[in-house]
Amino acid sequence: MTATTPTVRTTGTATRGDAPALVVVAHGSRDPRALGTVRALLDRVRTLRPALPVHLGHIELNEPLLPDTLTALGTGEAVLVPLLLGRGHHVKRDIPETAAAFPARTRVAAPLGPHPLLVDALHARLTEAGWPTHAGPEHAVVLASAGSRDPESSAATARTAALLAARLGVPVVPAFASAAAPTVPEAVRALTARGHRRVAVASCFTAPGRFATQCATAAPWIASEPLGTHPAMARLLLHRYDRARERGGETDAVKGARGASPCGSAAWARPAATHAALAR
């Protein structure tokens, strides 16, 4: 079963010289493969939008850390796009509070999920792993995500699962590596008990890491690779950047951070107070 992805403007022949930079905010990982994957994804973004300055900042564990990237921007303008899949604590608090501690004029974009482009990448990774063109009643999918105590983050994963289910025409159950239920093994057992003999695990992770590996080992049949450098991920980063420029960023960002303002020049105003969150 297939569906048509809505047209999303993510590319262009040029970006104006006065356009704000794109800062991709990754979580960071101890897995050495993660940093290389993220850097390769940013290279895809630069290929799609050559005139756009693209930078990387990590919340923790890898360099450059977000405070270092913001320091290098000086008083310039930037849109911070979280390389995260739902609106958990990092998106709601950590990133905007860190941005508010620096003189750069910034706004925070929405996280990557849920969105049809994310489903494009998930579907493609499943197909690469062996998902059939025509799935039958014996097929089902567990959508494996990191997990969060924030109910909005879990809700985003559930919406992504619903979009993927509509695309594939089979049941898709969201499951989590930590902090939320069900776990991936629990979701696999539930689907198996309902008679699904071919249960795949779809890896809803942006890069390789401990959680992605842990969830893949629970797959009774096939498990897809992390989303990584799939072209839809680069397009989605640019889509979030463009929408943040048009709309002024997250509407409920921390008061005082640049992402909290509506569209217009006020959206780039320097905050009155600073916050040391995530600064080294």
PASEBA-1860 file (N, C-alpha, C; in nm, 3 decimals):
! residues 280
1> MTATTPTV> 0.085/-0.119/0.000/0.000/0.000/0.000/0.088/0.123/0.000 ~ 0.060/0.216/-0.086/0.142/0.335/-0.096/0.058/0.458/-0.079 ~ 0.123/0.567/-0.047/0.057/0.697/-0.035/0.146/0.803/-0.093 ~ 0.087/0.910/-0.136/0.164/1.018/-0.196/0.204/1.119/-0.090 ~ 0.332/1.147/-0.080/0.380/1.245/0.015/0.348/1.385/-0.035 ~ 0.290/1.471/0.049/0.262/1.608/0.005/0.388/1.679/-0.040 ~ 0.373/1.766/-0.137/0.486/1.844/-0.185/0.536/1.936/-0.075 ~ 0.666/1.931/-0.048/0.726/2.014/0.054/0.842/2.090/-0.007
9> RTTGTATR> 0.840/2.222/0.008/0.947/2.303/-0.048/1.067/2.296/0.046 ~ 1.172/2.228/0.002/1.290/2.212/0.086/1.418/2.254/0.015 ~ 1.409/2.283/-0.112/1.529/2.320/-0.185/1.507/2.451/-0.257 ~ 1.610/2.501/-0.314/1.601/2.624/-0.391/1.732/2.647/-0.462 ~ 1.732/2.731/-0.561/1.854/2.754/-0.636/1.954/2.834/-0.554 ~ 1.906/2.910/-0.457/1.998/2.991/-0.377/1.930/3.031/-0.247 ~ 2.011/3.067/-0.148/1.962/3.126/-0.025/2.023/3.264/-0.014 ~ 1.941/3.363/0.020/1.991/3.500/0.027/2.105/3.510/0.125
17> GDAPALVV> 2.200/3.599/0.095/2.315/3.614/0.182/2.279/3.659/0.322 ~ 2.164/3.726/0.340/2.125/3.772/0.472/2.035/3.672/0.543 ~ 2.016/3.553/0.488/1.933/3.452/0.551/2.003/3.398/0.676 ~ 1.927/3.365/0.780/1.989/3.308/0.899/2.054/3.173/0.871 ~ 2.158/3.143/0.946/2.224/3.014/0.933/2.134/2.904/0.986 ~ 2.160/2.783/0.941/2.094/2.664/0.993/2.190/2.596/1.090 ~ 2.146/2.581/1.215/2.223/2.506/1.314/2.146/2.378/1.345 ~ 2.200/2.265/1.305/2.140/2.136/1.336/2.186/2.095/1.476
25> VAHGSRDP> 2.090/2.072/1.565/2.121/2.039/1.704/2.100/1.889/1.724 ~ 2.211/1.816/1.733/2.207/1.672/1.755/2.221/1.642/1.904 ~ 2.176/1.525/1.945/2.187/1.490/2.087/2.330/1.461/2.126 ~ 2.400/1.382/2.046/2.533/1.334/2.082/2.526/1.189/2.126 ~ 2.634/1.115/2.102/2.634/0.972/2.132/2.777/0.925/2.159 ~ 2.788/0.823/2.243/2.918/0.760/2.265/2.956/0.664/2.152 ~ 2.857/0.630/2.069/2.885/0.543/1.955/2.964/0.621/1.851 ~ 3.083/0.576/1.814/3.166/0.653/1.720/3.104/0.668/1.582
33> RALGTVRA> 3.007/0.583/1.548/2.942/0.594/1.417/2.847/0.713/1.409 ~ 2.798/0.758/1.523/2.693/0.860/1.523/2.742/0.992/1.466 ~ 2.859/1.039/1.510/2.908/1.168/1.465/2.931/1.168/1.314 ~ 2.990/1.062/1.262/3.011/1.054/1.118/2.881/1.056/1.041 ~ 2.779/0.989/1.094/2.648/0.987/1.028/2.587/1.126/1.024 ~ 2.593/1.196/1.136/2.535/1.331/1.142/2.609/1.425/1.048 ~ 2.740/1.417/1.047/2.816/1.504/0.957/2.784/1.476/0.810 ~ 2.767/1.349/0.776/2.731/1.314/0.639/2.591/1.366/0.604
41> LLDRVRTL> 2.500/1.363/0.701/2.366/1.418/0.678/2.374/1.568/0.651 ~ 2.456/1.639/0.727/2.472/1.783/0.703/2.531/1.811/0.566 ~ 2.618/1.724/0.519/2.672/1.741/0.383/2.560/1.729/0.280 ~ 2.464/1.640/0.303/2.349/1.630/0.212/2.268/1.761/0.212 ~ 2.251/1.817/0.331/2.178/1.944/0.341/2.250/2.053/0.263 ~ 2.382/2.059/0.275/2.459/2.161/0.203/2.449/2.142/0.052 ~ 2.440/2.019/0.009/2.425/1.993/-0.134/2.290/2.043/-0.185 ~ 2.187/2.027/-0.104/2.054/2.074/-0.143/2.042/2.225/-0.141
49> RPALPVHL> 2.112/2.290/-0.049/2.103/2.436/-0.033/2.244/2.493/-0.021 ~ 2.317/2.503/-0.134/2.460/2.537/-0.127/2.490/2.673/-0.066 ~ 2.400/2.769/-0.080/2.429/2.903/-0.030/2.395/2.921/0.117 ~ 2.341/2.819/0.180/2.298/2.829/0.320/2.411/2.787/0.414 ~ 2.450/2.872/0.509/2.548/2.831/0.609/2.487/2.725/0.701 ~ 2.552/2.610/0.712/2.500/2.499/0.791/2.603/2.463/0.898 ~ 2.558/2.461/1.023/2.647/2.432/1.136/2.589/2.318/1.219 ~ 2.673/2.263/1.305/2.634/2.152/1.392/2.664/2.189/1.536
57> GHIELNEP> 2.572/2.155/1.626/2.593/2.170/1.769/2.532/2.052/1.842 ~ 2.602/1.998/1.942/2.552/1.883/2.017/2.504/1.925/2.155 ~ 2.405/1.855/2.205/2.358/1.877/2.340/2.457/1.823/2.441 ~ 2.517/1.709/2.410/2.617/1.650/2.499/2.699/1.546/2.422 ~ 2.806/1.502/2.483/2.886/1.385/2.443/2.976/1.406/2.321 ~ 2.939/1.488/2.225/3.020/1.508/2.105/3.046/1.657/2.083 ~ 3.157/1.685/2.018/3.189/1.822/1.978/3.156/1.841/1.830 ~ 3.121/1.964/1.790/3.109/2.082/1.876/2.983/2.077/1.961
65> LLPDTLTA> 2.995/2.122/2.085/2.878/2.138/2.170/2.801/2.262/2.126 ~ 2.673/2.263/2.153/2.589/2.375/2.110/2.639/2.509/2.162 ~ 2.681/2.522/2.288/2.733/2.652/2.331/2.852/2.700/2.248 ~ 2.939/2.609/2.206/3.054/2.649/2.123/3.007/2.699/1.987 ~ 2.908/2.632/1.929/2.855/2.675/1.800/2.790/2.812/1.811 ~ 2.713/2.833/1.918/2.648/2.963/1.937/2.750/3.073/1.962 ~ 2.856/3.041/2.033/2.962/3.140/2.055/3.023/3.182/1.922 ~ 3.048/3.087/1.834/3.109/3.117/1.705/3.018/3.203/1.617
73> LGTGEAVL> 2.888/3.195/1.639/2.794/3.276/1.559/2.798/3.423/1.597 ~ 2.850/3.457/1.713/2.853/3.596/1.756/2.713/3.651/1.772 ~ 2.685/3.762/1.703/2.551/3.822/1.708/2.471/3.790/1.582 ~ 2.514/3.690/1.507/2.444/3.655/1.384/2.309/3.590/1.408 ~ 2.236/3.569/1.300/2.104/3.507/1.307/2.114/3.359/1.271 ~ 2.033/3.278/1.336/2.034/3.134/1.308/1.901/3.073/1.346 ~ 1.866/2.966/1.275/1.753/2.881/1.311/1.811/2.751/1.363 ~ 1.773/2.714/1.485/1.819/2.590/1.545/1.717/2.481/1.516
81> VPLLLGRG> 1.757/2.380/1.440/1.667/2.270/1.404/1.710/2.146/1.482 ~ 1.627/2.099/1.575/1.664/1.980/1.652/1.666/1.855/1.564 ~ 1.774/1.781/1.571/1.781/1.651/1.505/1.722/1.548/1.602 ~ 1.599/1.576/1.641/1.526/1.497/1.738/1.387/1.471/1.682 ~ 1.322/1.366/1.731/1.202/1.318/1.665/1.072/1.354/1.737 ~ 1.080/1.420/1.852/0.960/1.460/1.923/0.989/1.575/2.017 ~ 0.881/1.634/2.072/0.894/1.751/2.155/0.910/1.712/2.302 ~ 1.025/1.659/2.334/1.057/1.627/2.472/1.130/1.742/2.539
89> HHVKRDIP> 1.194/1.711/2.652/1.259/1.814/2.734/1.367/1.890/2.659 ~ 1.444/1.821/2.575/1.551/1.890/2.503/1.495/2.001/2.414 ~ 1.385/1.972/2.345/1.327/2.070/2.253/1.256/2.181/2.329 ~ 1.186/2.145/2.436/1.107/2.243/2.509/1.191/2.334/2.598 ~ 1.297/2.276/2.658/1.372/2.352/2.757/1.520/2.370/2.724 ~ 1.591/2.258/2.706/1.737/2.265/2.698/1.785/2.352/2.583 ~ 1.731/2.328/2.463/1.781/2.402/2.347/1.746/2.550/2.355 ~ 1.619/2.589/2.379/1.590/2.733/2.386/1.658/2.802/2.503
97> ETAAAFPA> 1.673/2.735/2.616/1.741/2.798/2.729/1.889/2.818/2.700 ~ 1.951/2.722/2.634/2.091/2.740/2.595/2.104/2.855/2.496 ~ 2.016/2.861/2.398/2.021/2.969/2.299/2.006/3.105/2.366 ~ 1.924/3.113/2.471/1.901/3.240/2.538/2.023/3.291/2.613 ~ 2.123/3.207/2.632/2.242/3.246/2.705/2.348/3.310/2.616 ~ 2.320/3.324/2.487/2.421/3.374/2.394/2.365/3.489/2.312 ~ 2.452/3.577/2.263/2.405/3.696/2.191/2.353/3.669/2.050 ~ 2.377/3.551/1.995/2.323/3.522/1.862/2.171/3.534/1.863
105> RTRVAAPL> 2.117/3.585/1.753/1.972/3.601/1.740/1.917/3.473/1.678 ~ 1.849/3.394/1.761/1.811/3.259/1.719/1.663/3.233/1.743 ~ 1.613/3.135/1.673/1.481/3.079/1.700/1.493/2.928/1.686 ~ 1.407/2.856/1.756/1.413/2.710/1.758/1.301/2.654/1.672 ~ 1.335/2.568/1.578/1.237/2.504/1.491/1.173/2.385/1.561 ~ 1.069/2.333/1.501/1.004/2.213/1.552/1.094/2.092/1.532 ~ 1.077/1.987/1.611/1.153/1.863/1.588/1.109/1.797/1.458 ~ 1.175/1.690/1.422/1.153/1.630/1.290/1.022/1.553/1.279
113> GPHPLLVD> 0.973/1.499/1.390/0.852/1.421/1.380/0.736/1.482/1.455 ~ 0.617/1.441/1.415/0.584/1.355/1.301/0.578/1.434/1.171 ~ 0.605/1.368/1.059/0.599/1.432/0.928/0.605/1.325/0.820 ~ 0.536/1.346/0.706/0.541/1.247/0.598/0.682/1.219/0.547 ~ 0.772/1.318/0.549/0.908/1.293/0.505/0.979/1.195/0.598 ~ 0.949/1.201/0.726/1.004/1.104/0.820/0.954/0.964/0.786 ~ 0.827/0.955/0.749/0.771/0.826/0.710/0.835/0.776/0.581 ~ 0.867/0.866/0.488/0.939/0.827/0.368/1.069/0.754/0.404
121> ALHARLTE> 1.144/0.813/0.497/1.272/0.754/0.536/1.251/0.621/0.608 ~ 1.153/0.614/0.697/1.125/0.488/0.768/1.086/0.377/0.671 ~ 0.999/0.411/0.575/0.954/0.312/0.476/1.074/0.263/0.393 ~ 1.158/0.356/0.349/1.273/0.319/0.267/1.368/0.227/0.343 ~ 1.394/0.259/0.470/1.484/0.174/0.549/1.424/0.034/0.570 ~ 1.294/0.027/0.590/1.231/-0.105/0.602/1.244/-0.184/0.473 ~ 1.222/-0.117/0.361/1.233/-0.184/0.231/1.375/-0.237/0.210 ~ 1.475/-0.157/0.248/1.614/-0.202/0.238/1.640/-0.326/0.322
129> AGWPTHAG> 1.568/-0.337/0.434/1.588/-0.451/0.524/1.515/-0.576/0.480 ~ 1.427/-0.564/0.379/1.357/-0.681/0.329/1.206/-0.675/0.340 ~ 1.150/-0.559/0.372/1.005/-0.546/0.380/0.944/-0.569/0.241 ~ 0.839/-0.650/0.231/0.785/-0.685/0.099/0.706/-0.572/0.035 ~ 0.697/-0.575/-0.096/0.619/-0.476/-0.169/0.471/-0.488/-0.134 ~ 0.424/-0.610/-0.118/0.283/-0.635/-0.085/0.279/-0.713/0.047 ~ 0.255/-0.641/0.155/0.249/-0.705/0.286/0.113/-0.770/0.306 ~ 0.112/-0.878/0.384/-0.011/-0.951/0.409/-0.053/-0.941/0.554
137> PEHAVVLA> -0.159/-1.012/0.592/-0.210/-1.004/0.729/-0.113/-1.059/0.833 ~ -0.013/-1.134/0.789/0.086/-1.186/0.885/0.191/-1.083/0.921 ~ 0.193/-0.968/0.849/0.296/-0.867/0.871/0.250/-0.761/0.971 ~ 0.347/-0.708/1.045/0.324/-0.596/1.137/0.459/-0.533/1.166 ~ 0.455/-0.414/1.226/0.577/-0.338/1.252/0.575/-0.284/1.394 ~ 0.690/-0.289/1.459/0.713/-0.218/1.584/0.799/-0.096/1.552 ~ 0.747/0.023/1.581/0.823/0.146/1.558/0.904/0.175/1.684 ~ 1.034/0.151/1.677/1.121/0.162/1.793/1.179/0.301/1.804
145> SAGSRDPE> 1.156/0.366/1.919/1.206/0.501/1.943/1.277/0.504/2.078 ~ 1.348/0.614/2.105/1.426/0.622/2.229/1.338/0.623/2.352 ~ 1.230/0.698/2.349/1.142/0.708/2.464/1.168/0.832/2.545 ~ 1.063/0.881/2.611/1.072/1.002/2.692/0.961/1.000/2.795 ~ 0.985/1.065/2.909/0.879/1.078/3.009/0.778/1.186/2.971 ~ 0.811/1.266/2.871/0.721/1.372/2.828/0.610/1.312/2.742 ~ 0.483/1.331/2.779/0.375/1.271/2.702/0.366/1.324/2.559 ~ 0.411/1.447/2.534/0.408/1.500/2.398/0.503/1.422/2.308
153> SSAATART> 0.616/1.381/2.361/0.712/1.304/2.283/0.653/1.168/2.246 ~ 0.589/1.102/2.344/0.526/0.973/2.315/0.412/0.988/2.216 ~ 0.339/1.098/2.226/0.229/1.123/2.132/0.281/1.142/1.991 ~ 0.396/1.207/1.978/0.456/1.226/1.845/0.495/1.092/1.784 ~ 0.551/1.004/1.866/0.586/0.871/1.816/0.461/0.796/1.773 ~ 0.354/0.809/1.849/0.229/0.741/1.814/0.174/0.795/1.682 ~ 0.184/0.926/1.659/0.136/0.983/1.532/0.222/0.936/1.415 ~ 0.352/0.925/1.438/0.440/0.871/1.333/0.404/0.727/1.302
161> AALLAARL> 0.375/0.649/1.406/0.335/0.510/1.386/0.206/0.503/1.304 ~ 0.111/0.592/1.331/-0.014/0.592/1.256/0.010/0.627/1.109 ~ 0.099/0.723/1.084/0.131/0.759/0.946/0.198/0.642/0.874 ~ 0.288/0.572/0.943/0.356/0.459/0.882/0.258/0.345/0.857 ~ 0.164/0.323/0.949/0.064/0.219/0.930/-0.022/0.247/0.807 ~ -0.058/0.374/0.788/-0.136/0.411/0.670/-0.056/0.388/0.543 ~ 0.072/0.411/0.548/0.159/0.391/0.432/0.173/0.241/0.399 ~ 0.194/0.159/0.501/0.223/0.017/0.479/0.098/-0.069/0.470
169> GVPVVPAF> -0.011/-0.024/0.530/-0.133/-0.103/0.531/-0.129/-0.218/0.629 ~ -0.047/-0.206/0.735/-0.038/-0.309/0.838/-0.036/-0.241/0.974 ~ -0.060/-0.315/1.083/-0.049/-0.255/1.216/0.094/-0.209/1.245 ~ 0.106/-0.091/1.305/0.236/-0.040/1.349/0.219/0.005/1.495 ~ 0.296/-0.055/1.584/0.286/-0.027/1.727/0.409/0.051/1.772 ~ 0.392/0.169/1.832/0.508/0.241/1.886/0.561/0.171/2.009 ~ 0.694/0.168/2.023/0.758/0.109/2.140/0.886/0.186/2.169 ~ 0.943/0.164/2.287/1.046/0.254/2.335/1.162/0.178/2.400
177> ASAAAPTV> 1.280/0.238/2.386/1.400/0.179/2.446/1.412/0.213/2.594 ~ 1.350/0.324/2.637/1.360/0.365/2.777/1.248/0.463/2.809 ~ 1.219/0.480/2.937/1.136/0.587/2.992/0.988/0.582/2.956 ~ 0.947/0.495/2.869/0.806/0.486/2.829/0.773/0.342/2.793 ~ 0.646/0.312/2.789/0.598/0.177/2.758/0.510/0.181/2.634 ~ 0.504/0.068/2.560/0.570/-0.061/2.588/0.714/-0.062/2.541 ~ 0.791/-0.159/2.589/0.923/-0.181/2.534/0.909/-0.252/2.400 ~ 1.017/-0.257/2.326/1.014/-0.326/2.196/0.982/-0.474/2.213
185> PEAVRALT> 1.046/-0.547/2.306/1.007/-0.689/2.323/0.860/-0.706/2.361 ~ 0.806/-0.616/2.443/0.665/-0.625/2.480/0.575/-0.605/2.359 ~ 0.609/-0.508/2.275/0.528/-0.483/2.155/0.537/-0.600/2.058 ~ 0.655/-0.659/2.045/0.672/-0.776/1.959/0.584/-0.890/2.008 ~ 0.585/-0.916/2.138/0.505/-1.025/2.194/0.356/-1.000/2.172 ~ 0.313/-0.876/2.188/0.171/-0.845/2.171/0.127/-0.869/2.027 ~ 0.209/-0.828/1.931/0.173/-0.849/1.790/0.178/-0.997/1.753 ~ 0.275/-1.069/1.807/0.284/-1.212/1.780/0.161/-1.285/1.836
193> ARGHRRVA> 0.116/-1.241/1.954/-0.002/-1.303/2.014/-0.128/-1.277/1.932 ~ -0.126/-1.172/1.853/-0.241/-1.140/1.767/-0.231/-1.211/1.632 ~ -0.130/-1.296/1.614/-0.121/-1.377/1.495/-0.029/-1.325/1.386 ~ 0.047/-1.220/1.415/0.140/-1.165/1.315/0.273/-1.241/1.323 ~ 0.300/-1.320/1.220/0.419/-1.404/1.220/0.542/-1.334/1.163 ~ 0.522/-1.222/1.096/0.633/-1.144/1.040/0.628/-1.005/1.101 ~ 0.700/-0.990/1.212/0.704/-0.862/1.282/0.840/-0.798/1.259 ~ 0.838/-0.682/1.197/0.961/-0.606/1.172/0.976/-0.495/1.276
201> VASCFTAP> 1.100/-0.458/1.302/1.129/-0.345/1.389/1.181/-0.231/1.301 ~ 1.109/-0.120/1.301/1.150/0.000/1.227/1.227/0.091/1.321 ~ 1.349/0.119/1.288/1.438/0.196/1.374/1.412/0.345/1.357 ~ 1.344/0.405/1.454/1.315/0.549/1.450/1.422/0.623/1.529 ~ 1.545/0.613/1.480/1.660/0.678/1.540/1.735/0.752/1.430 ~ 1.791/0.866/1.463/1.857/0.946/1.360/1.996/0.893/1.326 ~ 2.057/0.815/1.415/2.193/0.766/1.391/2.216/0.640/1.472 ~ 2.318/0.563/1.438/2.349/0.443/1.518/2.382/0.480/1.661
209> GRFATQCA> 2.352/0.390/1.752/2.380/0.412/1.893/2.331/0.295/1.976 ~ 2.345/0.308/2.107/2.311/0.198/2.197/2.164/0.161/2.187 ~ 2.075/0.260/2.188/1.932/0.229/2.183/1.893/0.161/2.052 ~ 1.947/0.213/1.940/1.915/0.152/1.811/1.959/0.007/1.805 ~ 2.079/-0.019/1.855/2.130/-0.156/1.857/2.046/-0.246/1.947 ~ 2.012/-0.194/2.064/1.931/-0.269/2.161/1.795/-0.307/2.101 ~ 1.731/-0.211/2.033/1.599/-0.240/1.976/1.608/-0.338/1.859 ~ 1.712/-0.327/1.779/1.727/-0.417/1.664/1.743/-0.562/1.707
217> TAAPWIAS> 1.810/-0.584/1.820/1.831/-0.721/1.866/1.701/-0.787/1.912 ~ 1.597/-0.707/1.936/1.469/-0.762/1.978/1.380/-0.801/1.861 ~ 1.426/-0.779/1.739/1.344/-0.808/1.621/1.338/-0.958/1.596 ~ 1.219/-1.014/1.585/1.209/-1.158/1.555/1.226/-1.189/1.408 ~ 1.221/-1.087/1.324/1.231/-1.107/1.179/1.335/-1.012/1.122 ~ 1.295/-0.894/1.075/1.391/-0.798/1.020/1.389/-0.670/1.103 ~ 1.500/-0.598/1.099/1.510/-0.467/1.165/1.577/-0.371/1.068 ~ 1.520/-0.253/1.055/1.576/-0.155/0.964/1.692/-0.081/1.029
225> EPLGTHPA> 1.773/-0.020/0.945/1.883/0.063/0.993/1.829/0.199/1.040 ~ 1.905/0.270/1.123/1.865/0.406/1.160/1.846/0.494/1.037 ~ 1.775/0.604/1.054/1.736/0.690/0.942/1.858/0.755/0.877 ~ 1.953/0.796/0.956/2.084/0.839/0.906/2.081/0.944/0.798 ~ 2.143/0.911/0.686/2.163/1.007/0.577/2.060/0.991/0.466 ~ 1.948/0.928/0.493/1.847/0.915/0.389/1.812/1.054/0.334 ~ 1.796/1.069/0.202/1.768/1.202/0.145/1.646/1.271/0.206 ~ 1.545/1.195/0.247/1.427/1.257/0.307/1.461/1.327/0.437
233> MARLLLHR> 1.563/1.280/0.507/1.602/1.345/0.633/1.663/1.482/0.607 ~ 1.744/1.493/0.504/1.801/1.623/0.468/1.691/1.720/0.425 ~ 1.595/1.671/0.348/1.483/1.755/0.305/1.399/1.799/0.424 ~ 1.384/1.710/0.522/1.304/1.743/0.639/1.373/1.849/0.725 ~ 1.503/1.841/0.740/1.575/1.946/0.813/1.554/2.083/0.748 ~ 1.561/2.087/0.616/1.540/2.214/0.546/1.395/2.260/0.557 ~ 1.302/2.167/0.554/1.161/2.203/0.570/1.137/2.266/0.706 ~ 1.192/2.209/0.813/1.176/2.267/0.946/1.243/2.405/0.955
241> YDRARERG> 1.357/2.418/0.892/1.425/2.549/0.886/1.336/2.652/0.819 ~ 1.281/2.618/0.703/1.198/2.713/0.628/1.073/2.750/0.707 ~ 1.009/2.651/0.770/0.887/2.681/0.844/0.915/2.768/0.966 ~ 1.030/2.745/1.031/1.065/2.829/1.146/1.088/2.973/1.104 ~ 1.148/2.993/0.988/1.167/3.130/0.937/1.034/3.196/0.908 ~ 0.941/3.119/0.853/0.811/3.175/0.816/0.723/3.203/0.937 ~ 0.729/3.112/1.036/0.636/3.119/1.149/0.696/3.174/1.277 ~ 0.827/3.183/1.282/0.889/3.235/1.403/0.931/3.131/1.504
249> GETDAVKG> 0.935/3.004/1.464/0.986/2.901/1.553/0.879/2.842/1.641 ~ 0.921/2.763/1.741/0.829/2.699/1.834/0.748/2.805/1.907 ~ 0.617/2.790/1.911/0.532/2.892/1.971/0.532/2.889/2.122 ~ 0.574/2.778/2.182/0.572/2.769/2.328/0.711/2.749/2.385 ~ 0.811/2.805/2.316/0.948/2.795/2.367/0.959/2.875/2.497 ~ 1.068/2.853/2.570/1.088/2.917/2.699/1.082/3.068/2.686 ~ 1.010/3.131/2.775/0.999/3.276/2.772/1.137/3.339/2.784 ~ 1.166/3.431/2.693/1.295/3.497/2.692/1.386/3.445/2.583
257> ARGASPCG> 1.361/3.322/2.536/1.441/3.267/2.427/1.388/3.319/2.296 ~ 1.476/3.321/2.195/1.437/3.378/2.066/1.327/3.299/1.999 ~ 1.314/3.169/2.029/1.210/3.089/1.967/1.071/3.123/2.016 ~ 1.059/3.206/2.121/0.928/3.231/2.179/0.852/3.341/2.109 ~ 0.919/3.418/2.026/0.856/3.532/1.965/0.783/3.495/1.838 ~ 0.679/3.569/1.800/0.611/3.544/1.674/0.695/3.590/1.558 ~ 0.645/3.568/1.436/0.717/3.611/1.318/0.740/3.761/1.322 ~ 0.845/3.800/1.255/0.876/3.942/1.249/1.007/3.971/1.319
265> SAAWARPA> 1.048/4.097/1.319/1.179/4.133/1.373/1.191/4.101/1.520 ~ 1.078/4.106/1.595/1.085/4.075/1.738/1.128/3.933/1.764 ~ 1.109/3.845/1.667/1.145/3.705/1.686/1.294/3.686/1.700 ~ 1.373/3.786/1.662/1.518/3.773/1.666/1.578/3.859/1.777 ~ 1.496/3.911/1.867/1.547/4.003/1.969/1.633/3.929/2.069 ~ 1.732/3.999/2.124/1.819/3.941/2.226/1.742/3.934/2.357 ~ 1.751/3.825/2.434/1.676/3.814/2.560/1.734/3.906/2.666 ~ 1.652/3.940/2.763/1.698/4.028/2.870/1.787/3.953/2.968
273> ATHAALAR> 1.760/3.823/2.985/1.837/3.744/3.080/1.903/3.627/3.009 ~ 2.005/3.570/3.070/2.074/3.456/3.011/2.054/3.334/3.099 ~ 2.087/3.219/3.044/2.073/3.094/3.116/2.193/3.008/3.083 ~ 2.247/2.941/3.182/2.372/2.867/3.162/2.350/2.721/3.128 ~ 2.227/2.682/3.096/2.201/2.541/3.067/2.290/2.491/2.956 ~ 2.351/2.379/2.979/2.436/2.308/2.883/2.568/2.376/2.854 ~ 2.595/2.490/2.912/2.726/2.554/2.890/2.832/2.476/2.964 ~ 2.950/2.467/2.906/3.058/2.389/2.970/3.119/2.469/3.083
END
